[in-house]
Amino acid sequence: GDDFSSWLQSVESSDIEKVKIENLSLDGVNEMMSESLRAFPRITLPLATQLYNKTRGNPLFLRQFVDSLLHQGLVFLSLSPIRWAWDLDKISNIEMPVNVVALLIAEMQTLSSDLKQCLRVASCLGSSVKKEAIDIISSGLGLDLAAALDELVKKGFLVRNKDGAEVTFSHDKVHQSAYETMATAEQQTLHQRLGLILCEQEPDCEYLLFAAVTQANLGGVDTTLDSHKRVTIATLNFRVGELAKEQSAFNTALGFFQNSILWIFSEENWTAHYDLTLAAHVSAVETACLLNNLGEVKKYTDELVANTKTYEERVPSLFCLMKSLVLSGAFTEAKNLGFVILTNLGEKLPRELGDPSLAVDLSLMFETLQSTTDETILNLSTSPQAELDILLVGVYNTLSHIFIGHLHKYNPDITRRMLQITLENGLSAISPHTLAMFSAALADLDQHALAFRISKLAKRLVARPQSHMFASSVALTTGFFVDWMKEPLQSVAESHTIGHRSGLQVGDIIYAQMNNQQYILYLYLAGQELGTCRDQAFKLSQFNLKQKQVWRSAHHEAYHRMVVSLVEGRDFVDRFPSWAELENHSKRQKDDFSLAFCAHNYMRAFLFHSFDGVVESEGLIARLEPQSSVRVERTPLRPLFLIGVFYEGLLFFHLARLQQHQDQQQHLLSRGNRALEFIKFYSNLNPSTFENKYLLLEASRAEVLGSDQTELYYQKAIKSAHDNKFQHEEALASEMVGRYLFNNGDLDRSLKFYSHAISKYQTWGASAIVTRVEYEVMQKFGTVCDL
């Protein structure tokens, strides 16, 4: 043993009297504190009660605990008037010392059988127990639990709250130990017994409702119970699942729906209890869909398809299965399922752009919208079949998301039909989303003025209380497809973060996350500090991995690689795909990822001055121009693609300036001019986002042509970038004018612009670009010290 124990043993034979100190009673602790603090016992009693509960009256523990309170300033000397005082609320919140917990657990074995049983009941009910549950259980068990709880509170095992309506275990270890005094079978038996007692009351109180089904479920499904009891428990599980779903506790909700199905399960559940069985299965499917749990969605949808009486009863679950398939990347299966749903609901399948009948119907829709005022649309009557409209529009909407990537030619007809449902049937909760989706189609069909008008109308309509569920989807659709063409990119990013919050508030996790993704991307394109972008990219990738979201994962990987390259360099290696791996990605030639990768690649090539292989590629502009031969197939425009065109133009003007052969120079100049004209169009639509890019392209072209307006264009580009808060593009323009001035012999001003460029790149966080520019300055001027 230790030295002290050895010393004790050595003196046992000596004539020394041993004194055994027992634990102090509550009165003893109060007397001690009254004398120590020089206060009346009635004043120190509340403090003494807390000390006794937390130390069990052990003199050593009591002394240590009081010393700790003095050290923490929770027992202190008050100067006005001069007396000892204490903060009872904070003292009561201090966790019981571990050594006292050990004493309590040991003392637990000495309790009477009634107190032990009360402690076990309390441990089954959780870390805290409310009075209403105790009253019901006392009657059901034939025990006076209230009196037993009072005794347990006095002994320190439990703590009563201020209003006396709830007791809590004094420590989680005490709770655990009380529960573990029972074998597993005993635990299940007691849970089941408590569950039956509470469920028999069929409570309306939310606390009792949750407690009842939780106890029944922990006891396990008992098929020997009579049908009435099992159906009661199944019904209560369903009710609690709906409550949990309303509170966005989707994992918890799914568990209750699954238990509802298990409790009611029998060979006759689809006949004897059809409505409850149907409702539980549908809710389980919807909740599993929100959790992106494709396996559970398929499982319960299969049961619904096999047992439901009508096709209409299957449609909500089939629609959830369709959405889950999309999120899992099974686009063909999802599309085929969507077509089956539409056909069974009597809908015509979507037509492709180029179909003469579609051209007629689109023209009619344009005319209808142009001749209908905003107020007329806002004041449409409510649809008499609003629920079916919402479901039907939802199917069309999911098909639209499937087709965005590679079969976009179907989307004008899909979104036209979505809006037609609202205009013909009347308003429903999803009507704002139908307007938002058609505004996206209008923008893609170059009907920009009408697109902006319908986008604004969608945002006005979604402000209605009945449409708040779709605020997130409207924010995503209008921001992703339309608003960036007209509004500052930074303000569109803010709209997406509002859409993210709106989605989280109503449990629309999918649109909430998509809004968050766009918010992150738009801020990056607007020049947000790259360290922040990198953190956001990593969190986004982690979220997608956790949620098993395959859809658009390649886009996020490319975004991450671009951000990391700007900070660490092109060849930086981490656990995410490299540039070479992204270039050979399975999606590289299949959907809009090819355009996104091309945009990132042009940006990377120009910022790092690495031009190998980019000249031979087809390029972005050839695939995005309105007159392109692949117009029908092209993906909707988005800011990233235009940024790519911007860098494509800069790159080809740069290469044209270096080219000695006139034919080759003209070819390169032609490709740069095409990019310039493309960006010019959007600069006229949205100067706040694209004016500085257009001006920089003009400056680059003027430099190739030897124009005396070159420096003026560069200065205008710098000012526009500064005014519109694009710090990274202000850096780029400053670097380019610095190089231009150096080539024209104006060394002093050149160095100043290079200095400004490096400063802005540093603020942006592009350390790898700073290194490249500093090296260039070193080569030109022999030093970077003056920067």
Sequence and secondary structure as in RCSB ss.txt:
>XXXX:A:sequence
GDDFSSWLQSVESSDIEKVKIENLSLDGVNEMMSESLRAFPRITLPLATQLYNKTRGNPLFLRQFVDSLLHQGLV
FLSLSPIRWAWDLDKISNIEMPVNVVALLIAEMQTLSSDLKQCLRVASCLGSSVKKEAIDIISSGLGLDLAAALD
ELVKKGFLVRNKDGAEVTFSHDKVHQSAYETMATAEQQTLHQRLGLILCEQEPDCEYLLFAAVTQANLGGVDTTL
DSHKRVTIATLNFRVGELAKEQSAFNTALGFFQNSILWIFSEENWTAHYDLTLAAHVSAVETACLLNNLGEVKKY
TDELVANTKTYEERVPSLFCLMKSLVLSGAFTEAKNLGFVILTNLGEKLPRELGDPSLAVDLSLMFETLQSTTDE
TILNLSTSPQAELDILLVGVYNTLSHIFIGHLHKYNPDITRRMLQITLENGLSAISPHTLAMFSAALADLDQHAL
AFRISKLAKRLVARPQSHMFASSVALTTGFFVDWMKEPLQSVAESHTIGHRSGLQVGDIIYAQMNNQQYILYLYL
AGQELGTCRDQAFKLSQFNLKQKQVWRSAHHEAYHRMVVSLVEGRDFVDRFPSWAELENHSKRQKDDFSLAFCAH
NYMRAFLFHSFDGVVESEGLIARLEPQSSVRVERTPLRPLFLIGVFYEGLLFFHLARLQQHQDQQQHLLSRGNRA
LEFIKFYSNLNPSTFENKYLLLEASRAEVLGSDQTELYYQKAIKSAHDNKFQHEEALASEMVGRYLFNNGDLDRS
LKFYSHAISKYQTWGASAIVTRVEYEVMQKFGTVCDL
>XXXX:A:secstr
  HHHHHHHHHTTSS          HHHHHHHHHHHHT  HHHHHHHHHHHHHHHTT HHHHHHHHHHHHHHTSE
EEEETTEEEEE HHHHHTS   HHHHHHHHHHHTTS HHHHHHHHHHHHH SEEEHHHHHHHHHHHT  HHHHHH
HHHHTTSEEE TTSSEEEES HHHHHHHHTTS HHHHHHHHHHHHHHHHTT   SHHHHHHHHHHHHHH   TTS
 HHHHHHHHHHHHHHHHHHHHTT HHHHHHHHHHHHHHH STTHHHHTHHHHHHHHHHHHHHHHHTT HHHHHHH
HHHHHHH SSHHHHHHHHHHHHHHHHHTT HHHHHHHHHHHHHHTT      TT HHHHHHHHHHHHHHHHS HH
HHHT  B TTHHHHHHHHHHHHHHHHHHHHH GGGHHHHHHHHHHHHHHH B TTHHHHHHHHHHHHHHTT HHH
HHHHHHHHHHHTTSGGGGGGHHHHHHHHHHHTGGGTS HHHHHHHHHHHHHHHHHHT HHHHHHHHHHHHHHHHH
TT  HHHHHHHHHHHHHHHHHHT  TTHHHHHHHHHHHHHHHH TT   SS  HHHHHT TTTTTSTHHHHHHHH
HHHHHHHHT  TTTTTS  SHHHHSTT TTGGG     HHHHHHHHHHHHHHHHHHHH  SHHHHHHHHHHHHHH
HHHHHHHHHH HHHHHHHHHHHHHHHHHHHT TTHHHHHHHHHHHHHHTT HHHHHHHHHHHHHHHHHTT HHHH
HHHHHHHHHHHHHHT HHHHHHHHHHHHHHHS  TT 
